Amino acid sequence: MKRDPIRQWLNQYIGIPLIGLLRGWLLNRVVANVPIAPLRYAYYHLVCGIRIGKSSSLWMGAQFTGDALQEIVIGERCSIGNDSFWVAGSPIILEDDVVTGHRVEFYTSDHDPDDPAFTRRDAPIIIEDHAWIGSRAIILKGVTIGQGAVVAAGSVVIDNVAPFAIVGGNPAKFIRKRRATEFTYRAGEADFFV
């Protein structure tokens, strides 16, 4: 099968840089700051493949990087605060009714410090229904945060969090269990201007 050299050149020097522009600079510098949520969500879905559930809100200032943006799934009735940061080398899945504070960070990738090649390691992040993540918390690769769990503001989560547990600190440690295990709250309708 003969390759078309013009098509290869266009792909290498126009197509790939254009996709990088659309999924990098334009996404994080322009789209992230558009004050009309449905326009941002349309771009996230159509250009990046990010799925945002019904009645969920992803507030302004969200920054995205990684080669697995299309594997970001935000369930229904979630509320993700301003200036979230998503490193998607693997799936990031937020189930329904997840609430986060501002500047929460999700990292599905790191590098092996003992490998001479400093190889990248990827593992998914899963946040189950009704979990609540405090502002400036950092969630690292391979972590599952159980249903109804609470992560205190500023925590660094390196291990799984059991359902209904409250954790906090760096690294996050178990504080206690939540008294409630059934929830009626919903993040509510997404605001048009968030």
C-alpha positions in Angstrom: 0.0 0.0 0.0 1.5 3.3 -1.1 1.3 6.3 1.2 0.4 9.7 -0.1 3.4 11.9 0.8 1.3 15.1 0.7 -1.3 13.7 3.1 1.5 12.5 5.4 3.1 16.0 5.4 -0.3 17.7 6.0 -1.0 15.3 8.9 2.4 15.7 10.5 2.8 19.5 10.0 -0.8 20.7 10.0 -3.1 18.1 11.5 -1.2 17.1 14.6 -0.2 20.6 15.6 -3.8 21.8 15.0 -5.2 19.1 17.2 -2.6 20.0 19.8 -3.7 23.7 19.6 -7.4 22.7 19.9 -6.9 20.3 22.8 -4.2 22.3 24.5 -3.9 26.1 24.3 -7.4 26.9 23.0 -9.0 24.5 25.4 -7.2 25.7 28.5 -6.8 29.4 27.8 -9.9 30.3 25.9 -12.7 27.7 26.3 -12.0 27.3 30.0 -12.9 30.9 30.6 -16.0 31.2 28.4 -18.7 32.3 30.9 -21.5 30.4 29.1 -21.4 26.8 30.4 -23.3 25.1 27.4 -20.7 26.5 25.0 -17.8 25.1 27.1 -19.6 21.7 27.5 -20.1 21.5 23.7 -16.4 22.0 23.1 -15.4 19.5 25.8 -17.7 16.9 24.2 -17.2 17.6 20.5 -13.4 18.3 20.4 -12.1 16.4 23.5 -14.7 13.6 23.9 -15.3 14.5 27.6 -18.8 13.3 28.7 -20.7 15.5 31.2 -23.9 14.1 32.6 -27.3 15.7 32.7 -27.7 18.6 35.2 -23.9 18.5 36.0 -21.8 21.7 36.2 -18.1 22.0 35.5 -17.3 25.5 36.5 -15.0 27.9 34.7 -11.2 27.6 34.7 -11.0 23.8 34.3 -7.6 22.8 32.8 -7.1 19.5 30.9 -4.0 17.6 29.8 -3.2 14.1 28.8 -3.9 11.7 26.0 -7.1 10.2 27.5 -9.4 13.2 27.7 -12.0 11.2 25.9 -12.0 8.9 28.9 -13.2 11.6 31.3 -16.7 10.9 32.4 -18.7 13.1 34.8 -22.0 11.6 35.9 -25.3 13.2 36.5 -25.9 16.1 38.9 -22.3 16.6 39.7 -20.8 20.0 40.7 -17.1 20.6 40.0 -15.8 23.9 41.4 -13.7 26.6 39.7 -10.2 25.9 38.4 -10.1 22.1 38.6 -7.1 20.4 37.0 -7.3 17.1 35.1 -4.3 15.0 34.1 -5.9 12.2 32.0 -3.4 9.5 31.0 -6.1 7.0 32.1 -9.9 7.3 32.7 -11.2 9.7 35.3 -14.7 8.7 36.3 -17.0 10.7 38.6 -20.3 8.9 39.2 -23.5 10.7 40.1 -24.0 13.5 42.6 -20.3 14.1 43.2 -19.4 17.5 44.6 -16.0 19.1 44.7 -14.7 22.4 46.0 -12.5 24.8 44.0 -9.1 23.9 42.6 -9.4 20.1 43.0 -6.7 18.2 41.0 -6.9 14.7 39.4 -3.6 13.0 38.4 -3.9 9.6 36.6 -0.2 9.7 35.7 3.2 9.8 37.3 6.7 8.6 36.5 8.6 5.7 38.0 11.5 7.3 40.0 13.4 4.0 40.1 13.3 3.4 36.3 16.3 4.8 34.4 13.9 5.8 31.6 11.6 7.5 34.1 8.7 5.6 32.5 5.2 7.1 32.8 2.7 5.1 34.9 -1.0 5.5 34.4 -4.0 4.2 36.4 -7.6 5.4 36.5 -9.4 7.5 39.2 -12.9 6.6 40.2 -15.1 8.7 42.5 -18.3 7.0 43.4 -21.8 8.4 44.0 -22.3 11.2 46.6 -18.6 11.6 47.3 -17.6 15.1 48.4 -14.1 16.4 47.7 -12.9 19.5 49.5 -11.2 22.5 47.9 -7.6 22.1 46.8 -7.6 18.3 47.4 -5.3 16.2 45.1 -6.4 12.8 44.0 -3.6 10.6 42.6 -3.6 7.7 40.1 -5.2 4.4 40.9 -7.5 5.8 43.6 -11.1 4.9 44.1 -13.1 7.2 46.5 -16.0 5.2 47.8 -19.7 6.1 47.8 -20.5 8.9 50.2 -16.9 9.5 51.2 -15.6 12.9 52.2 -12.1 14.2 51.4 -11.1 17.2 53.5 -9.9 20.4 51.9 -6.2 20.3 51.0 -5.8 16.6 51.3 -3.5 14.4 49.1 -5.3 11.1 48.4 -2.8 8.3 47.5 -4.9 5.3 48.6 -8.5 4.1 48.1 -11.1 5.7 50.4 -13.7 3.4 51.8 -17.4 4.2 51.3 -18.7 6.8 53.8 -15.2 7.5 55.3 -14.0 11.0 56.1 -10.3 11.4 55.3 -7.9 14.3 55.5 -4.2 15.3 55.5 -1.1 14.7 53.4 -1.2 11.8 52.8 -5.0 11.5 53.6 -5.7 9.4 56.6 -9.0 8.0 57.9 -10.7 10.4 60.4 -14.0 8.7 61.0 -17.1 7.3 59.3 -20.0 9.6 58.1 -23.1 9.2 60.3 -25.4 9.4 57.2 -25.2 6.6 54.7 -28.3 7.5 52.6 -28.4 10.9 50.8 -31.1 13.0 49.4 -29.0 15.9 48.2 -28.5 16.6 44.5 -26.1 19.2 43.1 -29.1 20.6 41.2 -29.5 22.1 37.8 -26.4 23.3 36.2 -26.2 27.1 36.2 -25.9 28.7 32.7 -23.1 31.0 33.8 -20.7 28.9 35.9 
